[in-house]
Amino acid sequence: MKILLLYPPRENYIFGITPHVHIDADAGFYPPIGMLYIAAVLRKDNKHDVSVLDAYTQQLSHADVAAHIKNLRPDIVGIYCSTYYLPDALLAARSVKQAGPSIITVVGGPHVTLYPRETIRQPDVDYVMAGESENSFAELADCLEQKRGADIEAITNVLTKNSPADKIISAPPVQNLDALPLPARDLLDYRLYRSILTRRNPMTTVITSRGCPYSCNFCSNIESGKKVRYRSAGNVVDELEQVHSSFGISDFLFFDELFTSNKKRVHEICDEILRRKLRIRWHCRSRADVLDRELVRHMRAAGCRLIQFGIETGSERLQKLINKNLDLSGVKETVATVYDEGIYTYADFIFGFPTETADETERTLRFAQSLKLDYVAFGMFHPIPGSTFYDQGLKEGLFNDFWREYVVDQKNVITDHSWTRRDRAKFHGFCSSAYKRFYLRPSYMLKKLLRTDSPAQLLWQAKSALKVFSNLFLGKFE
Ligand code: SF4
């Protein structure tokens, strides 16, 4: 069958509650790696004729997408959908049906995992697919091609318009990640993908494991789950080597929820990169309480250039409340170790957790300033479905099920409901001043100049920073 996988245009994206300063294109574009995995499985053994359209990165409009579909005339269009993307995903489904009413639409992604029944009720959606979909998309395509419609209900993570109301949707995660083919990067123009943080571009993303064993109360890790599945070191480095030799890409972002959850495997990956003498650079995400100096040195030797930490708050009380449970003096030590070993450090912080006091908000910013950090991102707490805080807020009657209300009718506004809604303006103001108070310190700017390994990248970052700060100073953010 002729199958198009579509990452929709971003014309009606919901930016949530965190101040948005409109520099998305300046920050770069990441390849839709999940879709490229599905494409790779679908085209195995030349079973299907598969193409991928990343309308967001290519900056296409819905009209452009409609024209593309009319021209291509696919049998099936698979559409990515997160809740933030819902209006654009539904518009894309409408474009498909207008281009050809018989073209089948399949919608998947985190939104569908959370709200499969609400999504299948949308008029232009024929099938929805919850959870990891590499294997089930291939099964569905085979059923459709072989006109085995009755077998579709047996695919446990798929809903059709006729699925029984009591169908139990279960999306078993892919257990053996090594058995998946490598993502079909050749289906997209790899030169479009770049990041403001990588030393050279184009870059690409790589997923070496799926899942996170922790249970932070604000996090909705609904797609990958708590049980971590790991690719073997050899399999990971095969991908790095293949991408490096086929596309000349040397810069990789490891997109795992938590790359360092298994230290032994991180050592093995580093050993394998060094053994194959791969001259690459990579970034990863880690908790601040799972690294030691020996591991950091090994990572550095194998090309690790940046580690991103989710630190969230500088209050010991809130660390416990959010179930992150980081020891703040340990965080300070780890971040300093990484920084001193020559790896860039990046941390995420969130303001406005439930019950957070003004003093704790200020303490979080001061804690960020006290760390040896090259980059920070500040956000505002917003309860998201699938998280413990969301369930707790619902149970305590703090808010309605506002995400579901939005999903059912997009006239309901998401950002009007949250713990922080009374203080939204205050936290917006604090976020913007936090950026200024962190990045505009002369000591920070001097260190940044001295630590840069790429003047071109520094120039790009300076230009984007100028844009961010002029937006912040002029109050041009939402
Ligand atoms: S915030 Fe990070 S460490 Fe915590 S559960 Fe989510 S992915 Fe895991």
Boltz pocket constraint, residues with backbone or C-beta under 6 A from the ligand:
constraints:
  - pocket:
      binder: B
      contacts: [[A, 212], [A, 213], [A, 214], [A, 215], [A, 216], [A, 219], [A, 220], [A, 221], [A, 257], [A, 258], [A, 287], [A, 310]]
      max_distance: 6.0
